[in-house]
Amino acid sequence: MSLGDVTPFHRFARVYDLVMPGERGNQTAVALSSADRDVERVLDVGGGTGRISRNLPVDEPVVVDAARGMLEQARSHGLDCVQGDAGTLPVPDDSVDAVVVVDALHHMADATAVFEEAHRVLRPGGVLVVREFDPTTVRGRALVAVEHLVGFESRFWAPETLAEQLRDAGLDAAVLESGFGYTVTGTKRERE
Ligand SMILES: C[S@@+](CC[C@H](N)C(=O)[O-])C[C@H]1O[C@@H](n2cnc3c(N)ncnc32)[C@H](O)[C@@H]1O
């Protein structure tokens, strides 16, 4: 079964940090404050080399990624890592305060499974933070074309469409930031 775009990331893991800019601003960290609980335990799903985890305001984020090469890089930065699929997360129910998925959802084969898994592993009041790119913007259209040109199977969603999918997974969703790069959060209700 395909997990999504994993093999290219495994192969090019050693150069990933050289070609990727750092996160402009600290949008992911800011979005964590949407949680209705203290955020200590964070899973960085599709976290790759730990580019985002390295700057999160928590002590021990855990990077989950399907590409072994990316995790080797993340480990070299001292991060805790687990190899696994975002659609079947290797952690128990109600065990983390936040799940972040940055620049990764569009590479994953089954976005619905990712949201359902986030809902399963989050503690009540915990938050899912998704940072993605809007394919309806000019830069978004260019990004879609380039990703497909280089052979990625990427699929992109406009912010409100993604928020609706989080709601379908049982999360209270909000669009925090719009534009080419956008942020959607989904909070797990205290009682369901
Ligand atoms: C563009 S990288 C983003 C890495 C990191 N979040 C960042 O912002 O630097 C996308 C990552 O998603 C991972 N990925 C793709 N499909 C996956 C899946 N089904 N489960 C876990 N990781 C996956 C890839 O291996 C890759 O490391």
The ligand as a Gaussian input file, in Angstrom:
#p B3LYP/6-31G(d) Opt

LIG

0 1
 C        8.136000      18.213000       2.618000
 S        8.544000      17.079000       3.917000
 C        8.114000      18.085000       5.316000
 C        8.946000      17.750000       6.532000
 C        8.723000      18.696000       7.712000
 N        7.352000      18.663000       8.191000
 C        9.117000      20.098000       7.354000
 O        8.242000      20.988000       7.316000
 O       10.302000      20.315000       7.096000
 C        7.226000      15.873000       3.869000
 C        7.476000      14.694000       4.778000
 O        6.286000      13.895000       4.825000
 C        6.721000      12.541000       4.957000
 N        5.609000      11.638000       4.622000
 C        4.967000      11.506000       3.433000
 N        3.984000      10.576000       3.540000
 C        4.004000      10.132000       4.834000
 C        3.212000       9.205000       5.568000
 N        2.190000       8.549000       5.006000
 N        3.497000       9.015000       6.873000
 C        4.513000       9.685000       7.473000
 N        5.295000      10.568000       6.830000
 C        5.042000      10.806000       5.523000
 C        7.912000      12.442000       4.017000
 O        8.711000      11.323000       4.281000
 C        8.607000      13.773000       4.301000
 O        9.577000      13.661000       5.309000

